[in-house]
């Protein structure tokens, strides 16, 4: 009989029982509703095992890729480790490997971790300071055997956390971080689909991760990245992106400036406006939006009106709060 493990406790799943049946019969407090897979109240995750496909029907592709499933519809055929959705995960330590300036206000922070960590480029992690202050930052790099995370952190005026990162952190310092989260990442399966990536400021971090992930997985359709800021100093990796565009036939890059001074080689206007002017019809395209919430809200609406399916519009809004920072 399959064994289910949740919160370091194990339960035997009897023949023809669902995961929900087993947990409830063992007095585990788990949310549930219709017990027919419609309400999705019993959504749960298996970090290590791929759930049966029948238990993932009706879920988003991004949820399926992270091994989310419906406990009421899953009759396990193997042992499964379970993680409750919404449960606060434990923080673990990572070491500052390096810090490098990307532009006058933004640094590249590389963290090295020892624990097992599963993530997809474009997701975000929570960082915690010693006094308990937490902020979220998006992951810019691909997973690698070196066990490193790349984050881009902009110093905000009176930003308690970002100032701490810029002014205090040094190589060798230890910080606490949490398991990655978020569903703004690349999903394979439609390699010919056009990808439109639009970001402002450090929204380039998740978009760069998504871009490299798509290329690594052999995406053959056109990929166009639009990165915007008010002035040249607010951008970074311009030469790096142009060099990549020269090497990859299916990748295009446009640097956008919304200020008055627009040098040669840059497009005038906000990134999302330039992108929508370039692609007035978005039928069949997949859209990734990262940056200011107002930009994302406006672009989501306009992209939908331009023909993009709602399920193909993925967003990561950067808000200056305890939940998400730039």
ZAKOLKOL-798534 format. One line per field, with one value per residue (C-alpha): chain; x, y, z; residue number from 1; residue in three letters. Coordinates in Angstrom, 2 decimals. Layout:
BEGIN
kette = c(A, ...)
u = c(X, ...)
v = c(Y, ...)
w = c(Z, ...)
nr = c(NUM, ...)
rest = c(ALA, ...)
This chain:
BEGIN
kette = c(A, A, A, A, A, A, A, A, A, A, A, A, A, A, A, A, A, A, A, A, A, A, A, A, A, A, A, A, A, A, A, A, A, A, A, A, A, A, A, A, A, A, A, A, A, A, A, A, A, A, A, A, A, A, A, A, A, A, A, A, A, A, A, A, A, A, A, A, A, A, A, A, A, A, A, A, A, A, A, A, A, A, A, A, A, A, A, A, A, A, A, A, A, A, A, A, A, A, A, A, A, A, A, A, A, A, A, A, A, A, A, A, A, A, A, A, A, A, A, A, A, A, A, A, A, A, A, A, A, A, A, A, A, A, A, A, A, A, A, A, A, A, A, A, A, A, A, A, A, A, A, A, A, A, A, A, A, A, A, A, A, A, A, A, A, A, A, A, A, A, A, A, A, A, A, A, A, A, A, A, A, A, A, A, A, A, A, A, A, A, A, A, A, A, A, A, A, A, A, A, A, A, A, A, A, A, A, A, A, A, A, A, A, A, A, A, A, A, A, A, A, A, A, A, A, A, A, A, A, A, A, A, A, A, A, A, A, A, A, A, A, A, A, A, A, A, A, A, A, A, A, A, A, A, A, A, A, A, A, A, A, A, A, A, A, A, A, A, A, A, A, A, A, A, A, A, A, A, A, A, A, A, A, A, A, A, A, A, A, A, A, A, A, A, A, A, A, A, A, A, A, A, A, A, A, A, A, A, A, A, A, A, A, A, A, A, A, A, A, A, A, A, A, A, A, A)
u = c(0.00, 1.31, 2.56, 1.67, 3.98, 2.80, 4.45, 6.88, 4.02, 3.23, -0.11, -0.94, -3.29, -5.71, -6.74, -8.99, -8.66, -7.93, -5.33, -8.17, -9.84, -6.61, -5.87, -9.42, -9.56, -6.40, -7.92, -5.66, -7.11, -7.27, -9.59, -12.09, -15.48, -17.27, -14.99, -15.50, -12.65, -14.80, -14.19, -10.41, -10.55, -8.36, -5.48, -2.22, 1.30, 3.77, 7.25, 9.05, 6.56, 4.53, 0.83, -1.48, -2.80, -6.44, -5.73, -4.53, -7.47, -8.72, -5.54, -3.39, -0.33, 1.88, 0.21, 0.63, 4.32, 4.80, 3.08, -0.10, -3.07, -6.54, -6.44, -10.03, -9.20, -5.84, -5.56, -1.83, 0.11, 3.38, 4.60, 4.05, 5.49, 2.85, 2.99, -0.10, -0.86, -0.52, 1.39, 4.33, 7.49, 10.59, 13.40, 16.90, 20.31, 22.15, 25.50, 26.23, 28.52, 28.90, 27.42, 27.85, 26.49, 24.16, 23.30, 23.51, 20.55, 20.58, 22.87, 23.15, 23.07, 24.29, 23.37, 24.78, 22.62, 23.28, 19.77, 17.82, 15.93, 13.59, 12.78, 11.90, 13.42, 10.90, 9.61, 10.38, 11.79, 11.31, 14.42, 14.36, 16.45, 17.59, 14.81, 12.18, 11.57, 10.77, 10.83, 10.35, 12.69, 12.48, 14.98, 16.99, 19.05, 18.61, 19.03, 22.59, 24.79, 26.50, 23.32, 23.19, 20.40, 20.70, 18.56, 18.45, 17.72, 17.02, 17.73, 14.51, 14.26, 13.69, 13.51, 14.48, 15.21, 16.81, 19.06, 20.13, 21.06, 22.98, 24.70, 25.21, 25.48, 28.94, 30.39, 30.22, 27.20, 24.43, 20.81, 17.57, 15.40, 12.22, 11.10, 10.42, 6.86, 4.93, 3.63, 5.26, 7.62, 8.09, 6.13, 7.28, 4.90, 4.29, 7.78, 6.49, 4.34, 5.43, 6.61, 6.33, 8.28, 7.62, 9.29, 10.34, 13.29, 14.29, 11.42, 14.24, 15.38, 12.49, 12.16, 15.84, 15.35, 12.25, 14.10, 17.09, 14.85, 12.85, 16.00, 17.54, 14.41, 14.60, 11.83, 11.72, 9.06, 9.90, 10.79, 10.78, 11.90, 10.91, 12.69, 11.88, 12.90, 12.68, 16.34, 19.42, 20.70, 17.55, 18.34, 21.03, 22.27, 21.57, 24.75, 24.28, 20.77, 21.84, 24.67, 22.25, 19.86, 22.73, 23.40, 19.82, 17.78, 14.44, 15.21, 14.70, 15.40, 14.09, 15.31, 12.65, 12.97, 9.96, 11.91, 12.70, 16.26, 16.20, 19.63, 20.08, 19.53, 16.63, 12.87, 10.89, 7.95, 6.99, 7.91, 4.34, 3.24, 6.14, 5.40, 1.69, 2.47, 4.92, 2.44, -1.12, -2.44, -1.53, -3.66, -1.77, 1.01, 2.15, 2.75, 5.00, 4.71, 7.01, 7.28, 5.03, 1.48, -0.20, 1.77, 0.80, -2.89, -3.07, -1.11, -3.13, -6.31, -4.84, -3.17, -6.49, -8.24, -5.46, -6.35, -4.19, -5.90, -6.16, -4.45, -1.49, -0.94, 1.44, 2.32, 4.56, 3.70, 6.40, 4.84, 6.66, 5.29, 5.89, 4.81, 6.89, 9.50, 11.21)
v = c(0.00, 3.49, 5.61, 9.31, 11.63, 15.04, 17.23, 14.40, 11.98, 8.97, 7.35, 4.16, 4.63, 1.72, 0.11, 2.33, 5.26, 8.78, 10.96, 12.96, 9.80, 8.70, 12.06, 12.51, 8.97, 9.81, 13.03, 15.30, 18.81, 19.49, 21.76, 20.08, 20.74, 18.93, 15.86, 15.63, 17.83, 20.85, 23.28, 22.68, 23.28, 20.21, 21.41, 19.96, 19.42, 16.56, 18.15, 14.97, 12.76, 13.46, 12.98, 10.87, 12.90, 12.33, 14.22, 17.28, 17.76, 21.33, 22.80, 25.42, 24.21, 26.08, 24.27, 20.91, 21.63, 22.20, 18.88, 20.38, 18.01, 17.51, 15.24, 14.07, 12.81, 11.16, 7.43, 7.05, 4.19, 4.97, 6.58, 10.35, 13.25, 15.94, 19.69, 21.67, 24.64, 27.92, 26.40, 28.57, 26.77, 26.75, 29.17, 27.84, 29.42, 30.59, 32.31, 35.49, 34.39, 37.76, 41.23, 43.21, 46.53, 46.32, 50.03, 52.94, 51.63, 47.86, 45.05, 41.42, 39.26, 35.66, 33.29, 29.80, 27.23, 23.69, 22.32, 20.71, 23.45, 23.00, 26.12, 27.41, 30.62, 33.41, 32.25, 34.30, 33.55, 35.17, 36.58, 37.21, 39.62, 38.84, 41.02, 39.03, 41.53, 39.61, 40.66, 38.70, 38.74, 36.99, 34.37, 35.29, 32.14, 28.53, 25.70, 24.36, 21.90, 24.89, 25.48, 29.24, 31.80, 35.09, 38.02, 41.64, 44.11, 47.80, 50.21, 52.00, 55.37, 54.56, 50.90, 49.14, 45.81, 46.95, 49.43, 46.59, 44.45, 47.28, 48.78, 45.88, 42.54, 41.33, 38.13, 35.35, 36.76, 34.25, 35.06, 33.10, 32.17, 30.21, 27.75, 29.39, 30.26, 31.84, 30.64, 33.12, 30.73, 28.93, 25.77, 23.55, 21.83, 24.60, 25.29, 27.23, 29.67, 33.35, 34.64, 38.34, 39.34, 42.82, 44.22, 47.37, 47.86, 44.67, 42.94, 41.95, 39.39, 36.91, 37.62, 36.81, 33.54, 32.71, 33.62, 31.39, 28.56, 28.71, 28.74, 25.89, 23.80, 24.37, 26.90, 27.53, 30.23, 33.94, 35.46, 39.24, 40.93, 44.55, 46.12, 49.65, 52.45, 56.23, 56.78, 54.82, 54.51, 52.57, 49.80, 47.14, 44.16, 46.09, 44.91, 41.40, 41.14, 42.60, 40.08, 37.24, 38.52, 38.46, 34.80, 33.54, 33.94, 33.61, 36.16, 39.94, 42.61, 46.16, 48.63, 51.28, 54.73, 56.74, 59.93, 62.87, 61.81, 58.77, 58.01, 56.04, 52.32, 52.78, 52.94, 55.90, 55.07, 52.78, 49.14, 47.84, 50.54, 49.83, 46.09, 46.53, 48.88, 46.31, 43.44, 44.80, 41.24, 38.72, 35.72, 32.58, 34.42, 33.80, 36.96, 37.40, 40.66, 41.65, 45.02, 47.81, 46.67, 49.45, 48.53, 44.90, 45.63, 47.85, 45.44, 42.41, 44.17, 45.42, 42.08, 40.30, 42.79, 42.22, 38.52, 36.88, 34.14, 34.82, 31.49, 32.67, 35.91, 35.38, 38.19, 38.99, 42.39, 44.14, 46.13, 48.12, 46.32, 43.40, 41.07, 42.13, 44.77, 46.07)
w = c(0.00, -0.85, 2.03, 2.30, 4.24, 5.42, 8.08, 8.95, 9.67, 7.48, 6.66, 4.79, 1.87, 1.69, -1.59, -3.74, -1.28, -2.42, -0.76, 0.78, 2.13, 3.81, 5.40, 6.70, 8.11, 10.06, 11.43, 9.39, 9.16, 5.41, 3.45, 1.10, -0.46, -3.26, -3.25, -7.02, -8.26, -9.05, -6.20, -5.97, -2.19, -1.55, -3.75, -2.45, -3.77, -4.09, -4.22, -5.26, -7.12, -10.26, -9.42, -11.61, -14.54, -13.50, -10.27, -12.19, -14.56, -14.59, -13.09, -14.80, -16.72, -14.26, -11.34, -13.05, -13.66, -9.92, -9.07, -7.63, -7.63, -6.19, -3.14, -3.69, -7.20, -6.51, -5.94, -5.46, -7.02, -5.19, -1.98, -2.01, -0.03, 0.45, 1.09, 2.02, -0.21, 1.64, 4.53, 5.53, 4.60, 6.72, 6.04, 5.46, 5.16, 2.06, 1.77, -0.17, -2.99, -4.73, -5.20, -8.42, -9.63, -12.64, -12.80, -10.30, -8.26, -8.86, -7.76, -8.77, -5.63, -5.99, -3.18, -2.68, -0.92, 0.34, 0.78, -2.03, -3.84, -6.79, -8.76, -12.19, -13.59, -13.16, -9.78, -6.67, -3.25, 0.15, 1.83, 5.58, 7.61, 11.16, 12.63, 10.72, 7.89, 4.68, 1.02, -2.21, -5.21, -8.57, -9.74, -12.83, -13.42, -14.46, -11.93, -11.95, -10.03, -8.37, -6.31, -6.78, -7.04, -8.93, -7.74, -9.00, -6.19, -6.75, -3.91, -3.05, -1.26, 2.43, 1.50, 4.73, 3.10, -0.16, 1.71, 4.00, 0.98, -0.73, 2.30, 4.69, 2.89, 1.94, 0.53, 3.11, 4.96, 5.69, 4.85, 5.25, 2.32, 1.65, -1.00, -4.39, -5.35, -8.22, -11.59, -13.98, -15.76, -19.08, -19.85, -22.72, -25.12, -27.67, -29.03, -32.04, -30.03, -30.16, -26.77, -25.85, -22.73, -21.29, -18.20, -16.39, -14.04, -12.27, -14.06, -16.38, -13.78, -14.13, -17.86, -18.43, -16.57, -18.62, -21.83, -21.12, -19.96, -23.20, -25.33, -23.34, -23.87, -27.63, -28.10, -31.85, -32.11, -32.08, -28.69, -28.27, -25.04, -24.34, -21.35, -20.28, -17.96, -17.90, -18.78, -19.84, -16.24, -15.32, -17.80, -17.64, -19.68, -22.88, -24.60, -23.22, -24.64, -28.00, -28.23, -27.48, -30.15, -32.65, -31.82, -31.67, -34.85, -33.06, -30.31, -30.57, -27.97, -27.67, -25.03, -24.34, -22.73, -21.60, -20.80, -23.07, -23.96, -26.25, -27.80, -31.01, -30.53, -28.09, -28.72, -27.41, -25.18, -22.35, -22.86, -22.97, -25.38, -27.71, -27.52, -28.28, -31.16, -32.53, -32.13, -32.52, -32.95, -30.24, -31.22, -30.27, -28.45, -24.89, -22.85, -19.79, -17.82, -14.97, -13.26, -12.01, -11.11, -13.10, -16.21, -15.78, -15.22, -18.30, -20.48, -19.43, -20.57, -23.84, -24.63, -24.15, -26.41, -28.96, -29.09, -26.42, -24.41, -20.67, -19.95, -22.03, -20.10, -17.17, -14.78, -11.83, -10.30, -8.27, -5.42, -2.76, 0.27, 2.60, -0.18, -3.15, -3.88, -6.97)
nr = c(1, 2, 3, 4, 5, 6, 7, 8, 9, 10, 11, 12, 13, 14, 15, 16, 17, 18, 19, 20, 21, 22, 23, 24, 25, 26, 27, 28, 29, 30, 31, 32, 33, 34, 35, 36, 37, 38, 39, 40, 41, 42, 43, 44, 45, 46, 47, 48, 49, 50, 51, 52, 53, 54, 55, 56, 57, 58, 59, 60, 61, 62, 63, 64, 65, 66, 67, 68, 69, 70, 71, 72, 73, 74, 75, 76, 77, 78, 79, 80, 81, 82, 83, 84, 85, 86, 87, 88, 89, 90, 91, 92, 93, 94, 95, 96, 97, 98, 99, 100, 101, 102, 103, 104, 105, 106, 107, 108, 109, 110, 111, 112, 113, 114, 115, 116, 117, 118, 119, 120, 121, 122, 123, 124, 125, 126, 127, 128, 129, 130, 131, 132, 133, 134, 135, 136, 137, 138, 139, 140, 141, 142, 143, 144, 145, 146, 147, 148, 149, 150, 151, 152, 153, 154, 155, 156, 157, 158, 159, 160, 161, 162, 163, 164, 165, 166, 167, 168, 169, 170, 171, 172, 173, 174, 175, 176, 177, 178, 179, 180, 181, 182, 183, 184, 185, 186, 187, 188, 189, 190, 191, 192, 193, 194, 195, 196, 197, 198, 199, 200, 201, 202, 203, 204, 205, 206, 207, 208, 209, 210, 211, 212, 213, 214, 215, 216, 217, 218, 219, 220, 221, 222, 223, 224, 225, 226, 227, 228, 229, 230, 231, 232, 233, 234, 235, 236, 237, 238, 239, 240, 241, 242, 243, 244, 245, 246, 247, 248, 249, 250, 251, 252, 253, 254, 255, 256, 257, 258, 259, 260, 261, 262, 263, 264, 265, 266, 267, 268, 269, 270, 271, 272, 273, 274, 275, 276, 277, 278, 279, 280, 281, 282, 283, 284, 285, 286, 287, 288, 289, 290, 291, 292, 293, 294, 295, 296, 297, 298, 299, 300, 301, 302, 303, 304, 305, 306, 307, 308, 309, 310, 311, 312, 313, 314, 315, 316, 317, 318, 319, 320, 321, 322, 323, 324, 325, 326)
rest = c(UNK, UNK, UNK, UNK, UNK, UNK, UNK, UNK, UNK, UNK, UNK, UNK, UNK, UNK, UNK, UNK, UNK, UNK, UNK, UNK, UNK, UNK, UNK, UNK, UNK, UNK, UNK, UNK, UNK, UNK, UNK, UNK, UNK, UNK, UNK, UNK, UNK, UNK, UNK, UNK, UNK, UNK, UNK, UNK, UNK, UNK, UNK, UNK, UNK, UNK, UNK, UNK, UNK, UNK, UNK, UNK, UNK, UNK, UNK, UNK, UNK, UNK, UNK, UNK, UNK, UNK, UNK, UNK, UNK, UNK, UNK, UNK, UNK, UNK, UNK, UNK, UNK, UNK, UNK, UNK, UNK, UNK, UNK, UNK, UNK, UNK, UNK, UNK, UNK, UNK, UNK, UNK, UNK, UNK, UNK, UNK, UNK, UNK, UNK, UNK, UNK, UNK, UNK, UNK, UNK, UNK, UNK, UNK, UNK, UNK, UNK, UNK, UNK, UNK, UNK, UNK, UNK, UNK, UNK, UNK, UNK, UNK, UNK, UNK, UNK, UNK, UNK, UNK, UNK, UNK, UNK, UNK, UNK, UNK, UNK, UNK, UNK, UNK, UNK, UNK, UNK, UNK, UNK, UNK, UNK, UNK, UNK, UNK, UNK, UNK, UNK, UNK, UNK, UNK, UNK, UNK, UNK, UNK, UNK, UNK, UNK, UNK, UNK, UNK, UNK, UNK, UNK, UNK, UNK, UNK, UNK, UNK, UNK, UNK, UNK, UNK, UNK, UNK, UNK, UNK, UNK, UNK, UNK, UNK, UNK, UNK, UNK, UNK, UNK, UNK, UNK, UNK, UNK, UNK, UNK, UNK, UNK, UNK, UNK, UNK, UNK, UNK, UNK, UNK, UNK, UNK, UNK, UNK, UNK, UNK, UNK, UNK, UNK, UNK, UNK, UNK, UNK, UNK, UNK, UNK, UNK, UNK, UNK, UNK, UNK, UNK, UNK, UNK, UNK, UNK, UNK, UNK, UNK, UNK, UNK, UNK, UNK, UNK, UNK, UNK, UNK, UNK, UNK, UNK, UNK, UNK, UNK, UNK, UNK, UNK, UNK, UNK, UNK, UNK, UNK, UNK, UNK, UNK, UNK, UNK, UNK, UNK, UNK, UNK, UNK, UNK, UNK, UNK, UNK, UNK, UNK, UNK, UNK, UNK, UNK, UNK, UNK, UNK, UNK, UNK, UNK, UNK, UNK, UNK, UNK, UNK, UNK, UNK, UNK, UNK, UNK, UNK, UNK, UNK, UNK, UNK, UNK, UNK, UNK, UNK, UNK, UNK, UNK, UNK, UNK, UNK, UNK, UNK, UNK, UNK, UNK, UNK, UNK, UNK, UNK, UNK, UNK, UNK, UNK, UNK, UNK, UNK, UNK, UNK, UNK, UNK)
